[in-house]
Amino acid sequence: MKTKTLFVLLVAGVVTLSLGAWLYYSQAGSFELMDVLQIGIILILVSFALILGIRRLKSERRGEPAEDEYSKKVMQKAAATAYYISLYLWLALVFFNDKFSLETESLIGNGIIGMAILFALCWVYYKLKGIKS
C-alpha cells in the first residue's frame, strides 16, 4: 500500500474517531442547528475521503498507478479554483459575522469546512467536465 493511500485512510479514520469522541463526551441533546450542520458536512467529507482512498487502494491492487498526469492536473486545477473561490468565501464569512456575531472558533471552523466543500465540488466538477489541453 502506498503512503498517500495510507495517509488518506488514516486521516479519515482520525477525523471519524475525533468526531465520535467529541459526540460521546459532549452533552447529549444540547446540539444547536449549526452543530448538526457541521457534523453532517464533516461526515460527507470523511465519506468522500474514504471513497477516494478505497478507489486508490483498488487501483494499486490491480497494478495501476495511483496518480497519472491527468489526475494530477485535475487535482491542481481543482485546488487552484477552490482557493480562488475560498477567498470570496472568507470575505462573505467576515461580512456575515457582523450580522450574526459568530464566535471566532465557529467562524474559523465554518471557513475550513467551506474550503473543503469547495475543493470537493471543484474536484468533482473537473473530474466530470474534464480539462482542456
Phi, psi and chi 1 to 4 in degrees:
 res  aa     phi    psi   chi1   chi2   chi3   chi4
   1 MET       -  131.3 -171.8  179.3  -28.2      -
   2 LYS   -72.4  158.3  -59.8  -81.8 -176.3  168.7
   3 THR   -68.9  -33.8   55.5      -      -      -
   4 LYS   -65.5  -41.4  -77.7 -172.4  177.5 -176.9
   5 THR   -65.6  -43.8  -55.2      -      -      -
   6 LEU   -62.1  -39.8 -179.7   62.7      -      -
   7 PHE   -65.4  -42.6 -176.1   70.4      -      -
   8 VAL   -61.8  -46.6  167.4      -      -      -
   9 LEU   -67.4  -36.1  -65.4  174.3      -      -
  10 LEU   -65.9  -44.7 -178.0   68.7      -      -
  11 VAL   -64.2  -41.7  167.8      -      -      -
  12 ALA   -61.8  -40.6      -      -      -      -
  13 GLY   -66.1  -42.3      -      -      -      -
  14 VAL   -65.5  -41.2  167.7      -      -      -
  15 VAL   -64.8  -41.3  169.3      -      -      -
  16 THR   -64.4  -44.6  -55.8      -      -      -
  17 LEU   -64.2  -40.7  -72.7  174.6      -      -
  18 SER   -64.0  -41.8  -60.2      -      -      -
  19 LEU   -64.4  -41.6 -177.7   63.6      -      -
  20 GLY   -63.5  -41.9      -      -      -      -
  21 ALA   -65.3  -39.8      -      -      -      -
  22 TRP   -64.9  -41.9  177.1   71.1      -      -
  23 LEU   -66.5  -37.3  -72.0  172.5      -      -
  24 TYR   -68.1  -43.0 -179.3   75.0      -      -
  25 TYR   -89.6  -10.8  -71.3  112.9      -      -
  26 SER   -79.1  166.3   65.6      -      -      -
  27 GLN   -77.2  118.4  -60.1  167.4   -3.9      -
  28 ALA   -65.9  138.0      -      -      -      -
  29 GLY    87.1   -4.3      -      -      -      -
  30 SER  -104.7   25.0   64.9      -      -      -
  31 PHE   -81.3  138.2  -66.3  120.2      -      -
  32 GLU   -94.9  173.5  -63.5  177.2    5.5      -
  33 LEU   -59.7  -39.8  176.8   63.4      -      -
  34 MET   -65.0  -36.7 -170.8   61.7   92.8      -
  35 ASP   -64.6  -44.2  -66.2  -27.8      -      -
  36 VAL   -65.0  -40.5  173.3      -      -      -
  37 LEU   -63.8  -43.9 -176.1   64.5      -      -
  38 GLN   -65.3  -39.9  -72.6  176.0  -11.4      -
  39 ILE   -63.3  -43.2  -70.1  168.2      -      -
  40 GLY   -61.8  -42.9      -      -      -      -
  41 ILE   -67.0  -40.2  -68.9  171.8      -      -
  42 ILE   -62.5  -41.5  -70.5  170.3      -      -
  43 LEU   -65.3  -37.2  -71.0  175.1      -      -
  44 ILE   -64.3  -43.6  -70.0  170.1      -      -
  45 LEU   -67.4  -37.7  -67.4  174.3      -      -
  46 VAL   -66.6  -40.0  165.9      -      -      -
  47 SER   -66.4  -35.9   60.6      -      -      -
  48 PHE   -61.5  -43.3  175.9   72.5      -      -
  49 ALA   -66.4  -38.5      -      -      -      -
  50 LEU   -65.7  -40.4  -74.2  174.0      -      -
  51 ILE   -62.9  -44.2  -69.9  169.8      -      -
  52 LEU   -62.6  -44.1 -178.1   69.0      -      -
  53 GLY   -64.7  -41.1      -      -      -      -
  54 ILE   -68.1  -39.4  -69.6  169.9      -      -
  55 ARG   -61.5  -42.5  -87.2 -172.6   34.7 -164.9
  56 ARG   -64.6  -40.7  -79.2 -172.6 -180.0  177.9
  57 LEU   -63.1  -42.8 -173.1   61.0      -      -
  58 LYS   -64.1  -39.4  -73.4 -179.7 -179.2  178.3
  59 SER   -64.4  -40.5  -66.6      -      -      -
  60 GLU   -67.1  -36.6  -71.3  172.4    7.6      -
  61 ARG   -68.5  -28.9  -71.9 -169.9  178.0  171.1
  62 ARG   -81.2   -6.9  -74.6 -173.5  -62.3 -131.7
  63 GLY    88.2   10.8      -      -      -      -
  64 GLU   -85.0  153.2  -61.2  172.1   -9.4      -
  65 PRO   -69.7  145.4   21.8  -29.5      -      -
  66 ALA   -67.9  -38.7      -      -      -      -
  67 GLU  -135.9  129.7  -68.3 -177.5  -16.8      -
  68 ASP  -107.4 -174.2   55.0   -5.0      -      -
  69 GLU   -63.6  -38.6  -68.9   90.5   19.4      -
  70 TYR   -66.3  -42.8 -178.1   73.0      -      -
  71 SER   -62.2  -40.7  -59.6      -      -      -
  72 LYS   -66.0  -38.9  -70.6  178.7 -176.3  179.0
  73 LYS   -67.7  -39.8 -164.5  165.0 -169.8  148.5
  74 VAL   -62.6  -44.4  167.0      -      -      -
  75 MET   -63.1  -41.9 -169.8   74.1   73.0      -
  76 GLN   -67.0  -43.2 -176.8 -179.7   14.0      -
  77 LYS   -66.4  -40.9 -176.2   76.6  170.7  171.5
  78 ALA   -65.7  -40.6      -      -      -      -
  79 ALA   -65.3  -41.7      -      -      -      -
  80 ALA   -65.0  -44.7      -      -      -      -
  81 THR   -66.1  -42.2  -54.4      -      -      -
  82 ALA   -65.1  -38.2      -      -      -      -
  83 TYR   -63.2  -44.9  173.7   75.9      -      -
  84 TYR   -61.8  -44.6 -177.1   69.9      -      -
  85 ILE   -69.5  -33.9  -64.0  171.2      -      -
  86 SER   -66.7  -25.0   71.6      -      -      -
  87 LEU   -60.8  -41.4  -66.6  174.8      -      -
  88 TYR   -71.1  -32.5  -68.6  104.3      -      -
  89 LEU   -60.9  -47.6  170.1   72.3      -      -
  90 TRP   -64.2  -37.2  -78.2  104.1      -      -
  91 LEU   -62.7  -42.4 -172.4   63.7      -      -
  92 ALA   -66.1  -40.0      -      -      -      -
  93 LEU   -63.3  -41.0  -75.4  173.4      -      -
  94 VAL   -66.2  -39.0  169.1      -      -      -
  95 PHE   -64.5  -46.6  175.2   74.4      -      -
  96 PHE   -74.9  -17.0  -73.2  120.5      -      -
  97 ASN   -63.1  -34.8 -173.8   35.6      -      -
  98 ASP   -67.5  -33.0  -67.9  -21.8      -      -
  99 LYS   -76.6  -42.0  -54.7  -84.2 -173.3 -147.3
 100 PHE  -104.4  -11.9  -62.2  116.4      -      -
 101 SER    48.2   64.1   64.9      -      -      -
 102 LEU   -74.6  155.3  -65.6  171.2      -      -
 103 GLU   -70.3  156.7  -63.7  176.9   10.5      -
 104 THR   -60.7  -44.9  -55.7      -      -      -
 105 GLU   -67.4  -31.0   53.1  -89.7   -2.8      -
 106 SER   -68.9  -40.3  -65.5      -      -      -
 107 LEU   -63.5  -46.3  179.7   69.3      -      -
 108 ILE   -67.0  -41.9  -67.6  172.1      -      -
 109 GLY   -62.3  -43.9      -      -      -      -
 110 ASN   -64.3  -37.4  -70.6  -25.5      -      -
 111 GLY   -65.0  -43.0      -      -      -      -
 112 ILE   -67.6  -43.0  -68.8  171.5      -      -
 113 ILE   -64.5  -40.0  -70.8  173.4      -      -
 114 GLY   -62.3  -39.6      -      -      -      -
 115 MET   -64.9  -39.4  -71.4  174.0   67.7      -
 116 ALA   -65.7  -40.5      -      -      -      -
 117 ILE   -66.0  -41.5  -69.6  171.1      -      -
 118 LEU   -61.0  -42.6  -77.8  173.5      -      -
 119 PHE   -63.6  -44.1  172.5   73.1      -      -
 120 ALA   -62.0  -42.9      -      -      -      -
 121 LEU   -65.9  -40.8  -68.8  174.8      -      -
 122 CYS   -65.8  -39.4  -70.8      -      -      -
 123 TRP   -64.2  -44.9 -177.8   81.7      -      -
 124 VAL   -63.4  -41.1  167.3      -      -      -
 125 TYR   -60.1  -50.7  173.8   75.2      -      -
 126 TYR   -71.8  -27.3  -74.0  116.7      -      -
 127 LYS   -69.4  -38.6 -167.9   75.8  170.8  171.2
 128 LEU   -80.7  -42.2  -65.6  176.3      -      -
 129 LYS   -78.8  -38.3  179.2 -173.1  172.2 -111.1
 130 GLY    92.7  171.9      -      -      -      -
 131 ILE  -122.3  135.0  -63.4  176.4      -      -
 132 LYS   -73.4  140.2  -64.5  178.9 -175.8  175.3
 133 SER   -79.4      -  -65.0      -      -      -
